[in-house]
Each structure stands twice: as C-alpha cells, then as structure tokens.
Amino acid sequence: MKKLVSVIIPTYRGDISLERAIKSVLQQEYQELEIIIVDDNGKNTDFQIRTEEIVNKYADKVKYIAHDYNKNGAAARNTGLKACRGEYICFLDDDDIMLPKRISLCVEKLEQNKKYDAVYTDVLCVDYKLIPTRIVRVREEGNCYKELMLKSMFFGTGSNIFITRKALNEVGLFDESFIRHQDLEYMIRFYRKFSSTYIDKILLIKSKNATNNFPSYKKLHMAKKLYFEKFSPEIHSFNENEKKDFNKLHYKELMMAEGAPEEKYNKKLFSKKERLIFFINKNHLMSMNCFILLNEIRKIINSISIKKQLDQEVLDYLKKNQ
C-alpha cells in the first residue's frame, strides 16, 4: 500500500502563478496525495478573493485554509503541518513547479534508504517567463548542518524540503519569529537529530512571482541577530576559518540590503562583481533602459548555456508551460 504524501502550498499574493503550481502537483506520477493550500493574504482582501476563485476550480482535489490576516511564511507552513496527515511531507511555494516524477522518486529514495529522513533534488531556477537562470545541484549527504550554514550546500528553494512524518514529529513546527532564513532555521534543527540524502536529477523548478519579499536592512539585521543567537551552539562548533567565512557571508547579505549604511560597507570583503552589483542597487540603476537591455541580453546568453545542460524531459516541460 502506497504511503500518503502531504503537499503544503503556502500562498501570499501569488494568485498569478498558483494555478500552475497546483497543476504540477496534480500531474504527479505518484497519486497518493493530499494537497493543502494555506492562504496567508488575509480574508476578504483582493488577493484572497482571487486565490479562492482559483482554488475553487480544484475544490474536490485540495484542502483550502485561509488565514484571517497575514501572518508570515512560517505561520502558513505551520498551518499546513497541523492539518496534514501524510507519512511524507513536502512543500511547494506558489511560484514553484514540481516535475512529474518528483514525488515518486523522493518516496522511493527514502523507502530504500531508511537511515535518512529527508531528501533533496536538483533545482532549475527560472524567471517569471520560465527562462532558465541557474541550476542548483545538491551533492551532500548525511548531517549537513555545517554545509548548509556555510552555504557550501544550497537546496535552492523551500519547495525542496521533503521529510518523513517521524522527523516532523521530532523537529516540530517552523519558528514564526523568523522573517528570514525560515527554511534554514527548520533544517538546522532537523540536522540536530536526522540526516538527509539527495537525488541527482532536476525535479523542481524555482520561479518568481511579482512579490518582493526581501526585507529592509533594519529587518534583515534583526533577523540575522535572531539567527545567530538561536544557532550559537552550531556556530561555536566551527573552526576559526569557518567562523570567519560564516560571518563574512552574513555581513555581505546585510550590506547588499536596501538601506544598508554606507559607512559600514567594507570594500575589502567584496569582489569587483559584488561591488558593481552593490553600486547598481544603491543607485537604482537597474531601472535605466540601458541596464534593462544589458540584463536581458545577459539572461538570454546565460539561458542558452543552461539549456545545454538540461535533460530533454525538463526542456519539454519548460516548452509546454511557457
């Protein structure tokens, strides 16, 4: 008998891409599923009304839960976790897409490797037109908290979390005080007791909706402080070089945020490319026509290179959905 898989789709201002995400789950080869959509727009808002209209098309196939008011991504995921019944649990952001074999291969991997309680897959990142921008490959196995925190391992998107019920029961819910690093926070706690494996195949497509969820410097600074405090045991386990790399990573993120104070911008820590990006962002140059054109040309050249690395199955899926 096949085990039930719960797919939790939190959504916030993602009505344009939500239907595509839902369809990607309904088209899975593995059909022992429950789909839970958690609407974090707030009841009776325009986005909530449009979202419910979309979900109603699939009312017999999904469970729809609407928050009374906007909470945050962690809270939306927790609402889904509290409602789910599956032996396996995975997430899908409202702008991401599952390829048809994603769930069947993840279940198979964990059923065959009982010492692991989570599995990652490779991820294709695309823009809102589904033009490829990057491939994220996961090649780490075991207890990967250090690789995750030092960013030598990327899992690409929160949609890449696929865990067992046993792990959920132990790890518990997402920490709703985190406005950033919600996925990191959850998986670092996961690694305190469990291990993960991977599938070396692109089974997820990470896209973008029109919502900009990147916080200001002030909010990001508060989020970083919380992150450092909560995971001080893990940080203290790093050697001196690892600690330097860790601090440098987070300092860079802060300095790239909008509203970061100029006097704290230490140019010695940034590459020429990073300094150029910093300058462009600070001066809002991306809104200029010349930069828009150059960026479009860069994206086209980059996408051609990436497409050469993709399986025909992925190329066909992109072509079908563009």
C-alpha positions as CSV (number, residue, x, y, z in Angstrom):
1,M,0.0,0.0,0.0
2,K,1.4,3.4,-1.0
3,K,2.1,5.9,1.7
4,L,0.2,9.2,1.8
5,V,2.3,12.3,0.8
6,S,1.1,15.7,2.1
7,V,1.9,18.7,-0.2
8,I,1.6,22.0,1.5
9,I,1.3,25.1,-0.7
10,P,1.5,28.4,1.3
11,T,0.5,31.4,-0.9
12,Y,0.7,35.1,-0.5
13,R,0.0,37.4,-3.4
14,G,0.8,34.6,-5.7
15,D,-2.5,34.2,-7.5
16,I,-0.9,34.6,-10.9
17,S,1.3,31.5,-10.5
18,L,-0.7,29.5,-8.0
19,E,-2.7,27.6,-10.5
20,R,0.4,26.4,-12.3
21,A,1.8,25.2,-9.0
22,I,-1.4,23.2,-8.2
23,K,-1.4,21.6,-11.7
24,S,2.2,20.5,-11.3
25,V,1.1,18.5,-8.2
26,L,-2.0,17.1,-9.8
27,Q,0.2,15.9,-12.7
28,Q,2.5,13.8,-10.4
29,E,3.0,10.2,-11.3
30,Y,2.6,9.4,-7.6
31,Q,-1.1,9.9,-6.8
32,E,-1.5,9.0,-3.1
33,L,-1.5,12.7,-2.2
34,E,-3.3,15.3,-0.2
35,I,-2.8,19.0,-1.2
36,I,-3.2,21.7,1.4
37,I,-3.3,25.3,0.3
38,V,-2.8,27.9,3.0
39,D,-3.8,31.4,2.0
40,D,-1.9,34.0,4.0
41,N,-3.3,37.0,2.3
42,G,-6.0,37.8,4.9
43,K,-9.7,37.2,4.5
44,N,-11.7,39.4,2.1
45,T,-8.6,41.0,0.6
46,D,-8.5,41.2,-3.2
47,F,-5.7,38.6,-3.3
48,Q,-7.6,36.3,-1.0
49,I,-10.7,36.5,-3.1
50,R,-8.8,35.8,-6.3
51,T,-6.9,33.0,-4.7
52,E,-10.1,31.3,-3.5
53,E,-11.5,31.6,-7.0
54,I,-8.5,29.7,-8.4
55,V,-8.7,27.0,-5.7
56,N,-12.4,26.5,-6.2
57,K,-11.6,25.1,-9.6
58,Y,-9.9,22.2,-7.8
59,A,-12.2,22.0,-4.7
60,D,-12.6,18.3,-4.9
61,K,-8.8,17.7,-5.0
62,V,-7.4,20.2,-2.5
63,K,-8.0,21.4,1.1
64,Y,-8.1,25.2,1.3
65,I,-7.3,27.1,4.6
66,A,-7.4,30.9,4.7
67,H,-5.8,32.9,7.5
68,D,-7.9,35.7,8.9
69,Y,-5.0,38.1,8.5
70,N,-1.5,38.0,7.0
71,K,0.9,36.2,9.4
72,N,4.1,35.1,7.6
73,G,5.5,32.2,5.6
74,A,6.5,30.2,8.6
75,A,3.0,30.6,10.1
76,A,1.4,29.5,6.8
77,R,3.6,26.4,6.7
78,N,2.7,25.6,10.3
79,T,-1.0,25.8,9.5
80,G,-0.4,23.2,6.8
81,L,1.7,21.0,9.0
82,K,-1.0,21.0,11.7
83,A,-3.6,19.9,9.1
84,C,-1.6,17.3,7.2
85,R,-1.9,13.5,7.6
86,G,0.9,12.2,5.3
87,E,3.7,9.8,6.1
88,Y,5.8,12.1,4.0
89,I,5.5,15.9,3.9
90,C,6.7,18.3,1.3
91,F,6.2,22.0,0.5
92,L,5.7,23.9,-2.7
93,D,5.9,27.7,-2.9
94,D,3.1,29.2,-5.0
95,D,5.6,30.3,-7.8
96,D,7.4,26.9,-8.0
97,I,6.8,23.8,-10.0
98,M,7.2,20.1,-9.4
99,L,8.2,17.9,-12.4
100,P,6.0,14.8,-12.8
101,K,8.4,12.3,-11.2
102,R,9.4,14.5,-8.2
103,I,7.3,12.8,-5.5
104,S,7.5,9.3,-6.7
105,L,11.4,9.4,-6.9
106,C,11.6,11.1,-3.4
107,V,9.3,8.5,-1.8
108,E,11.3,5.7,-3.5
109,K,14.6,7.2,-2.3
110,L,13.5,7.4,1.3
111,E,11.8,4.0,1.3
112,Q,15.1,2.4,0.1
113,N,17.3,4.4,2.5
114,K,15.7,4.2,5.9
115,K,18.6,5.9,7.7
116,Y,17.6,9.2,6.0
117,D,14.6,11.3,6.9
118,A,14.8,14.0,4.2
119,V,15.7,14.1,0.5
120,Y,16.7,17.0,-1.8
121,T,16.7,17.1,-5.6
122,D,18.4,19.4,-8.1
123,V,16.6,22.6,-8.9
124,L,16.3,24.6,-12.0
125,C,15.9,28.4,-11.3
126,V,13.9,30.4,-13.9
127,D,12.5,33.9,-14.2
128,Y,8.8,34.6,-14.4
129,K,8.8,33.7,-18.1
130,L,10.3,30.3,-17.3
131,I,13.7,31.3,-18.8
132,P,16.5,29.4,-17.1
133,T,18.8,31.4,-14.9
134,R,20.6,28.9,-12.8
135,I,20.9,25.2,-11.8
136,V,21.3,24.3,-8.1
137,R,22.8,20.8,-7.6
138,V,22.7,19.2,-4.2
139,R,25.5,16.7,-3.6
140,E,25.8,16.5,0.1
141,E,24.5,13.6,2.2
142,G,24.3,12.9,6.0
143,N,24.3,15.6,8.7
144,C,24.7,18.7,6.6
145,Y,24.1,21.5,9.1
146,K,27.7,22.9,8.6
147,E,27.5,22.8,4.8
148,L,24.1,24.5,5.0
149,M,25.1,27.3,7.3
150,L,28.4,28.0,5.4
151,K,26.5,27.8,2.1
152,S,28.7,25.2,0.6
153,M,25.4,23.4,0.1
154,F,22.3,25.1,-1.3
155,F,19.0,23.5,-1.5
156,G,17.6,26.1,-3.9
157,T,14.1,26.7,-2.5
158,G,11.9,25.9,0.4
159,S,10.0,23.7,-2.0
160,N,12.9,21.3,-1.8
161,I,12.1,20.2,1.7
162,F,10.8,16.6,1.6
163,I,10.7,14.9,5.1
164,T,9.3,12.0,6.9
165,R,6.5,12.1,9.5
166,K,9.0,10.8,12.1
167,A,11.2,13.8,11.5
168,L,8.2,16.2,11.6
169,N,7.1,14.8,15.0
170,E,10.6,15.3,16.4
171,V,11.5,18.7,14.8
172,G,8.1,20.2,15.3
173,L,6.9,23.4,13.6
174,F,8.6,26.4,12.0
175,D,9.8,29.2,14.2
176,E,7.3,32.0,13.4
177,S,9.6,34.7,14.8
178,F,11.9,34.3,11.8
179,I,11.1,36.7,8.9
180,R,14.1,35.4,7.0
181,H,16.0,32.1,6.9
182,Q,12.8,30.2,7.8
183,D,13.9,27.1,5.8
184,L,17.4,27.3,7.1
185,E,16.2,27.5,10.7
186,Y,14.0,24.5,10.2
187,M,16.6,22.3,8.6
188,I,19.4,23.2,11.0
189,R,17.1,21.9,13.8
190,F,16.4,18.8,11.6
191,Y,20.1,18.1,11.4
192,R,20.4,18.0,15.2
193,K,18.8,14.5,15.1
194,F,18.4,13.5,11.5
195,S,20.2,13.1,8.2
196,S,19.4,13.8,4.5
197,T,20.2,12.4,1.1
198,Y,19.8,13.6,-2.4
199,I,18.6,12.7,-5.9
200,D,20.9,13.9,-8.7
201,K,18.1,14.9,-11.0
202,I,16.3,18.2,-11.6
203,L,12.8,17.6,-10.2
204,L,11.9,21.1,-9.1
205,I,11.6,24.4,-11.0
206,K,12.0,27.6,-8.9
207,S,10.2,30.5,-10.4
208,K,9.3,34.0,-9.3
209,N,6.0,35.8,-8.8
210,A,5.6,39.6,-8.7
211,T,6.0,39.8,-4.9
212,N,9.2,41.2,-3.5
213,N,9.7,39.6,0.0
214,F,13.2,40.9,0.6
215,P,13.3,42.9,3.8
216,S,14.9,46.3,4.6
217,Y,18.4,46.5,6.2
218,K,16.8,47.1,9.6
219,K,14.5,44.0,9.4
220,L,17.3,41.9,8.0
221,H,19.7,42.9,10.8
222,M,17.1,41.8,13.3
223,A,16.6,38.5,11.5
224,K,20.4,37.9,11.5
225,K,20.7,38.6,15.2
226,L,17.9,36.1,16.0
227,Y,19.6,33.5,13.7
228,F,23.0,34.0,15.3
229,E,21.5,33.7,18.8
230,K,19.4,30.6,18.2
231,F,22.2,28.6,16.5
232,S,25.1,29.7,18.6
233,P,25.9,26.0,19.5
234,E,26.4,25.2,15.9
235,I,28.4,28.4,15.2
236,H,30.7,27.6,18.2
237,S,31.4,24.2,16.7
238,F,33.0,25.9,13.6
239,N,36.8,26.2,13.4
240,E,38.3,29.7,13.2
241,N,38.3,29.8,9.4
242,E,34.7,28.6,9.2
243,K,33.6,31.2,11.7
244,K,35.3,33.9,9.5
245,D,33.6,32.6,6.4
246,F,30.2,32.4,8.2
247,N,30.5,36.0,9.5
248,K,31.6,37.2,6.1
249,L,28.6,35.6,4.3
250,H,26.1,37.3,6.6
251,Y,27.8,40.6,6.6
252,K,27.7,40.6,2.8
253,E,24.0,39.9,2.8
254,L,23.4,42.8,5.2
255,M,25.5,45.2,3.1
256,M,23.6,44.3,-0.1
257,A,20.2,45.0,1.5
258,E,18.4,48.2,0.7
259,G,19.1,50.9,3.3
260,A,22.4,49.5,4.5
261,P,24.5,52.3,5.9
262,E,27.4,53.3,3.6
263,E,29.9,53.7,6.3
264,K,29.7,50.0,7.2
265,Y,30.4,48.9,3.6
266,N,33.8,47.2,3.8
267,K,35.1,47.0,0.2
268,K,37.8,44.6,1.1
269,L,35.3,41.9,1.6
270,F,33.6,42.2,-1.8
271,S,34.7,41.1,-5.2
272,K,34.7,43.5,-8.2
273,K,31.5,41.9,-9.4
274,E,29.8,42.3,-5.9
275,R,30.9,45.9,-5.7
276,L,29.4,46.6,-9.1
277,I,26.1,45.0,-8.0
278,F,26.2,47.0,-4.8
279,F,26.7,50.2,-6.7
280,I,23.9,49.4,-9.2
281,N,21.5,48.5,-6.4
282,K,22.4,51.6,-4.3
283,N,21.8,53.9,-7.1
284,H,18.7,52.1,-8.5
285,L,20.4,51.9,-11.9
286,M,18.6,48.7,-12.9
287,S,15.5,50.9,-13.8
288,M,17.5,52.6,-16.5
289,N,16.8,51.5,-20.1
290,C,20.4,50.6,-20.9
291,F,20.8,48.4,-17.8
292,I,17.4,46.7,-18.6
293,L,18.6,45.9,-22.1
294,L,22.0,44.7,-21.0
295,N,20.4,42.5,-18.3
296,E,18.1,41.0,-20.9
297,I,21.0,40.2,-23.2
298,R,22.9,38.6,-20.3
299,K,19.9,36.5,-19.4
300,I,19.5,35.2,-23.0
301,I,23.1,34.2,-23.2
302,N,23.0,32.6,-19.8
303,S,19.8,30.6,-20.6
304,I,21.3,29.2,-23.8
305,S,24.3,27.8,-21.8
306,I,22.0,26.4,-19.1
307,K,19.7,24.7,-21.6
308,K,22.6,22.7,-23.0
309,Q,22.9,21.1,-19.5
310,L,19.2,20.1,-19.2
311,D,17.6,16.7,-19.9
312,Q,15.1,16.6,-22.7
313,E,12.4,15.9,-20.2
314,V,13.0,19.2,-18.5
315,L,13.3,21.1,-21.8
316,D,10.0,19.6,-22.9
317,Y,8.3,20.6,-19.7
318,L,9.5,24.2,-20.0
319,K,8.4,24.4,-23.6
320,K,5.0,23.0,-22.7
321,N,4.4,25.5,-19.9
322,Q,5.9,28.7,-21.3
